[in-house]
Amino acid sequence: MSAASGNEARRVGGPEVLTATGELFARLDAARASGRTVGLVPTLGALHGGHTSLIEAARRAEDLVAVSVFLNPLQFGDPADFAAYPRDLESDVAIALGAGADIVFAPSVAELYPGGEPEVTVDPGPLGAILEGESRPGHFRGVATVVTKLFALFSPCRAYFGEKDYQQLTLIRRLASGLSLRTEVVGCPTVRAEDGLALSSRNARMSIDERAAATVLHRALVAGRARLVQGSSASAAEAEMARVVALEPLAALDYAVVRDAASLGPPGPWPLRLLIAVRVGPVRLIDNLAGPER
């Protein structure tokens, strides 16, 4: 624990805010000694309605709910993207409080990576090299490394993640199982605006026109799923998604695919998952949708 540890547990609008791992261990140990369960909601910050739904889900199931706020530099390949990510801890703490969090863990980069960029990282395996991994090299190595570190700090616990980042959720489930981590990974439904756009901190970086254009992701997914319901092939559904995106002049398609829901490999019979990535103005957005029931 650092010399400033006396100031590392403080109140910022409500819940206990911890910035040192030593303080966190003490808090969690005390909770578990009294028989309380722990729920973790890992975030990059810039909390929105999607995050609050995760906190609320944890609140319904756990005795102690913790939200981590850590903008992890390892998962950003583009320095400009990292620099543009919004940072407002006071707002994040207030939102976490309103949703029912007890603790906000907001460490500095130096606290989690005290030696600078870590020499030891976590290989995400083949799943980390496809789709988002192909478009953003190194991204999932950064995700796997920080999530493993957070699970080591908080376990045993249940950790809550949204299905919007479906590939990430799938990878983290494999990570927890494959490394025998004492963390149960809980997936929660994507939260959407009324027009279907999945909530994301990146949405705030779009203009009004771009925000309207961004609804093309959900529209394309719905159109692709409709093709599958009609009995069309996965390739036909992918072509339909690409067609819908091509009609939106402000959108540029990265990928629109139908994959096996469990492995994200080539589509098998069932269940299936439709996944899409589109650049709209300055931001790159992702979304996904479950395929039809068998």
C-alpha positions as CSV (number, residue, x, y, z in Angstrom):
1,M,0.0,0.0,0.0
2,S,1.3,3.5,-0.8
3,A,2.2,6.2,1.7
4,A,-1.0,8.0,0.8
5,S,-3.2,5.1,1.9
6,G,-4.7,7.2,4.6
7,N,-6.5,9.2,2.0
8,E,-7.4,6.3,-0.3
9,A,-10.7,5.5,1.2
10,R,-12.9,8.6,0.8
11,R,-16.5,9.6,0.0
12,V,-17.3,11.3,-3.3
13,G,-21.0,11.7,-3.4
14,G,-21.9,8.5,-1.6
15,P,-20.3,5.1,-1.9
16,E,-16.8,4.3,-0.6
17,V,-14.2,5.1,-3.2
18,L,-11.0,3.1,-3.0
19,T,-7.8,3.7,-5.0
20,A,-5.3,1.3,-3.4
21,T,-5.4,-2.5,-3.6
22,G,-4.5,-2.8,0.1
23,E,-7.6,-0.8,1.1
24,L,-9.7,-3.0,-1.3
25,F,-8.4,-6.2,0.2
26,A,-9.2,-5.0,3.7
27,R,-12.7,-4.0,2.7
28,L,-13.5,-7.3,0.9
29,D,-11.9,-9.4,3.6
30,A,-14.1,-7.8,6.2
31,A,-17.2,-8.3,4.1
32,R,-16.5,-12.0,3.5
33,A,-15.7,-12.5,7.2
34,S,-19.2,-11.5,8.0
35,G,-20.5,-14.0,5.3
36,R,-21.4,-11.4,2.6
37,T,-21.2,-12.2,-1.1
38,V,-19.4,-9.9,-3.5
39,G,-20.5,-8.7,-6.9
40,L,-18.1,-6.9,-9.3
41,V,-19.0,-4.6,-12.2
42,P,-15.9,-3.8,-14.2
43,T,-16.0,-0.6,-16.2
44,L,-13.7,1.8,-18.1
45,G,-15.7,4.7,-16.6
46,A,-18.1,7.0,-18.4
47,L,-21.0,5.2,-16.8
48,H,-24.4,5.1,-18.6
49,G,-27.6,3.2,-18.5
50,G,-25.9,0.0,-19.7
51,H,-23.6,0.1,-16.7
52,T,-26.4,0.9,-14.2
53,S,-28.4,-2.2,-15.4
54,L,-25.3,-4.3,-14.5
55,I,-25.0,-2.6,-11.1
56,E,-28.7,-3.1,-10.5
57,A,-28.5,-6.8,-11.5
58,A,-25.6,-7.2,-9.0
59,R,-27.5,-5.4,-6.3
60,R,-30.4,-7.8,-6.6
61,A,-28.1,-10.8,-6.1
62,E,-25.2,-9.7,-3.9
63,D,-24.6,-8.4,-0.4
64,L,-21.7,-6.1,-1.5
65,V,-21.6,-4.5,-4.9
66,A,-18.3,-3.0,-6.2
67,V,-17.8,-1.1,-9.4
68,S,-14.3,-0.8,-10.8
69,V,-13.5,2.4,-12.8
70,F,-10.2,1.9,-14.7
71,L,-9.4,3.2,-18.1
72,N,-7.1,0.4,-19.1
73,P,-4.4,1.6,-21.6
74,L,-3.5,-1.9,-22.6
75,Q,-6.7,-2.4,-24.5
76,F,-6.4,0.8,-26.6
77,G,-4.3,0.3,-29.8
78,D,-5.0,3.9,-30.9
79,P,-3.6,6.6,-28.6
80,A,-6.1,9.1,-29.9
81,D,-9.0,6.8,-29.0
82,F,-7.6,6.4,-25.5
83,A,-7.1,10.2,-25.2
84,A,-10.7,10.9,-26.4
85,Y,-12.3,8.5,-23.9
86,P,-14.4,10.6,-21.4
87,R,-13.1,10.8,-17.8
88,D,-15.3,12.0,-14.9
89,L,-14.9,10.1,-11.7
90,E,-17.3,12.3,-9.7
91,S,-20.1,11.6,-12.2
92,D,-19.2,7.9,-12.3
93,V,-19.4,7.6,-8.5
94,A,-22.7,9.5,-8.4
95,I,-24.2,7.1,-11.1
96,A,-22.8,4.1,-9.3
97,L,-24.4,5.3,-6.0
98,G,-27.8,5.8,-7.7
99,A,-27.7,2.3,-9.1
100,G,-26.9,0.7,-5.7
101,A,-23.1,0.3,-5.6
102,D,-21.3,0.1,-2.2
103,I,-17.7,0.5,-3.4
104,V,-16.1,2.2,-6.4
105,F,-12.6,0.9,-7.0
106,A,-10.8,3.6,-9.0
107,P,-7.1,2.8,-9.1
108,S,-4.4,4.8,-11.0
109,V,-2.5,3.1,-13.8
110,A,0.5,3.1,-11.5
111,E,-1.5,1.2,-8.9
112,L,-2.5,-1.6,-11.2
113,Y,0.7,-1.6,-13.3
114,P,3.3,-0.4,-10.8
115,G,6.3,-1.3,-13.0
116,G,4.9,0.4,-16.1
117,E,3.6,-1.6,-19.0
118,P,3.5,-5.2,-17.6
119,E,6.0,-7.7,-18.9
120,V,3.6,-10.5,-18.1
121,T,0.3,-10.4,-20.0
122,V,-2.5,-12.9,-20.6
123,D,-2.9,-14.5,-24.0
124,P,-6.5,-14.5,-25.0
125,G,-6.1,-17.5,-27.3
126,P,-7.6,-17.9,-30.8
127,L,-10.8,-16.2,-29.9
128,G,-8.8,-13.0,-29.3
129,A,-7.5,-13.0,-32.9
130,I,-10.9,-12.9,-34.8
131,L,-13.5,-10.2,-35.4
132,E,-12.7,-7.4,-32.9
133,G,-9.3,-9.0,-32.3
134,E,-8.5,-8.8,-36.0
135,S,-9.7,-5.2,-36.3
136,R,-8.0,-4.1,-33.1
137,P,-4.7,-6.1,-32.7
138,G,-3.7,-6.4,-29.0
139,H,-7.1,-5.3,-27.7
140,F,-8.1,-8.6,-26.2
141,R,-4.7,-9.2,-24.7
142,G,-5.2,-6.0,-22.8
143,V,-8.7,-7.0,-21.8
144,A,-7.6,-10.4,-20.7
145,T,-4.8,-9.0,-18.6
146,V,-6.8,-6.4,-16.8
147,V,-9.7,-8.7,-16.2
148,T,-7.4,-11.4,-14.8
149,K,-5.9,-8.8,-12.5
150,L,-9.4,-7.6,-11.3
151,F,-10.6,-11.2,-10.8
152,A,-7.5,-11.8,-8.7
153,L,-8.3,-8.8,-6.6
154,F,-12.0,-9.4,-6.1
155,S,-12.4,-13.2,-6.2
156,P,-14.3,-15.1,-5.0
157,C,-17.1,-13.1,-6.5
158,R,-19.6,-12.9,-9.3
159,A,-18.7,-10.4,-12.1
160,Y,-21.3,-8.8,-14.3
161,F,-20.7,-8.0,-18.0
162,G,-23.1,-6.8,-20.7
163,E,-23.9,-8.8,-23.8
164,K,-23.3,-5.8,-26.1
165,D,-19.6,-6.8,-26.0
166,Y,-20.5,-10.3,-26.8
167,Q,-17.1,-11.5,-28.0
168,Q,-15.5,-10.0,-24.9
169,L,-18.1,-11.8,-22.7
170,T,-17.4,-15.1,-24.4
171,L,-13.7,-14.6,-24.0
172,I,-13.9,-13.7,-20.3
173,R,-16.0,-16.7,-19.6
174,R,-13.3,-18.9,-21.2
175,L,-10.7,-17.0,-19.3
176,A,-12.4,-17.6,-15.9
177,S,-12.9,-21.3,-16.6
178,G,-9.6,-22.0,-18.3
179,L,-7.5,-20.4,-15.6
180,S,-9.7,-21.8,-12.7
181,L,-10.4,-18.3,-11.4
182,R,-12.9,-18.2,-8.6
183,T,-15.2,-15.8,-10.4
184,E,-18.6,-16.6,-11.9
185,V,-19.2,-14.5,-15.0
186,V,-22.7,-13.3,-15.3
187,G,-23.9,-12.0,-18.7
188,C,-26.7,-9.4,-18.8
189,P,-28.9,-8.2,-21.7
190,T,-27.9,-5.3,-23.9
191,V,-29.6,-2.0,-22.9
192,R,-30.9,0.0,-25.9
193,A,-32.3,3.4,-26.6
194,E,-35.8,3.6,-27.9
195,D,-34.5,3.7,-31.5
196,G,-32.6,0.4,-30.9
197,L,-29.1,1.9,-30.6
198,A,-27.1,0.0,-27.9
199,L,-26.0,2.3,-25.1
200,S,-22.3,3.1,-25.3
201,S,-20.0,5.8,-23.9
202,R,-18.9,6.4,-27.5
203,N,-22.4,7.5,-28.5
204,A,-21.8,10.9,-27.0
205,R,-18.9,11.6,-29.5
206,M,-21.3,11.6,-32.5
207,S,-23.1,14.5,-34.0
208,I,-26.9,14.6,-34.2
209,D,-26.8,13.3,-37.8
210,E,-24.3,10.6,-36.9
211,R,-26.3,9.5,-33.9
212,A,-29.3,9.0,-36.1
213,A,-27.2,7.1,-38.7
214,A,-25.8,4.8,-35.9
215,T,-29.2,3.1,-35.6
216,V,-28.2,1.3,-38.8
217,L,-26.3,-1.3,-36.6
218,H,-29.5,-2.5,-35.0
219,R,-31.5,-2.2,-38.1
220,A,-29.0,-4.4,-40.0
221,L,-29.0,-7.0,-37.2
222,V,-32.8,-7.2,-37.2
223,A,-32.8,-7.5,-41.0
224,G,-30.2,-10.3,-40.9
225,R,-32.1,-12.1,-38.2
226,A,-35.3,-11.9,-40.2
227,R,-33.5,-13.7,-43.1
228,L,-32.5,-16.5,-40.7
229,V,-36.1,-16.7,-39.4
230,Q,-37.2,-17.1,-43.1
231,G,-34.9,-20.0,-43.5
232,S,-32.1,-18.2,-45.4
233,S,-28.5,-19.2,-45.1
234,A,-26.0,-17.5,-42.8
235,S,-24.3,-16.0,-45.8
236,A,-27.6,-14.6,-47.1
237,A,-28.2,-13.0,-43.6
238,E,-24.7,-11.5,-43.7
239,A,-25.3,-10.1,-47.2
240,E,-28.6,-8.5,-46.0
241,M,-26.8,-6.8,-43.1
242,A,-24.2,-5.4,-45.4
243,R,-26.9,-4.2,-47.8
244,V,-28.7,-2.3,-45.0
245,V,-25.4,-0.6,-43.8
246,A,-24.5,0.3,-47.4
247,L,-27.7,2.3,-47.6
248,E,-26.6,4.6,-44.8
249,P,-24.1,7.2,-46.3
250,L,-22.6,8.1,-42.9
251,A,-21.8,4.5,-42.0
252,A,-18.8,2.4,-43.1
253,L,-19.0,-1.4,-42.5
254,D,-16.2,-3.2,-40.8
255,Y,-17.8,-6.6,-40.5
256,A,-21.3,-8.2,-40.4
257,V,-21.2,-11.9,-39.7
258,V,-23.3,-14.8,-38.4
259,R,-21.3,-17.1,-36.1
260,D,-21.7,-20.1,-33.8
261,A,-23.0,-18.5,-30.5
262,A,-20.7,-20.5,-28.3
263,S,-17.4,-20.5,-30.2
264,L,-17.8,-17.5,-32.6
265,G,-16.4,-19.8,-35.2
266,P,-18.2,-20.7,-38.5
267,P,-22.0,-21.0,-38.0
268,G,-23.2,-24.5,-37.0
269,P,-26.8,-25.4,-36.9
270,W,-27.9,-23.6,-33.7
271,P,-27.6,-21.4,-31.7
272,L,-26.3,-18.6,-33.8
273,R,-25.2,-15.0,-33.0
274,L,-25.2,-12.1,-35.4
275,L,-22.4,-9.6,-34.9
276,I,-21.6,-6.2,-36.5
277,A,-19.0,-3.4,-36.4
278,V,-19.5,-0.1,-38.1
279,R,-17.7,3.2,-38.1
280,V,-20.0,6.2,-37.9
281,G,-18.2,9.5,-38.0
282,P,-15.4,9.5,-35.4
283,V,-16.4,6.4,-33.6
284,R,-16.4,2.7,-34.2
285,L,-19.5,0.9,-32.8
286,I,-20.3,-2.8,-32.3
287,D,-23.5,-4.6,-31.6
288,N,-24.9,-8.1,-31.8
289,L,-28.2,-10.1,-31.6
290,A,-29.1,-13.6,-30.8
291,G,-30.2,-15.7,-33.7
292,P,-33.7,-17.2,-33.9
293,E,-34.7,-20.1,-31.7
294,R,-34.4,-23.5,-33.3
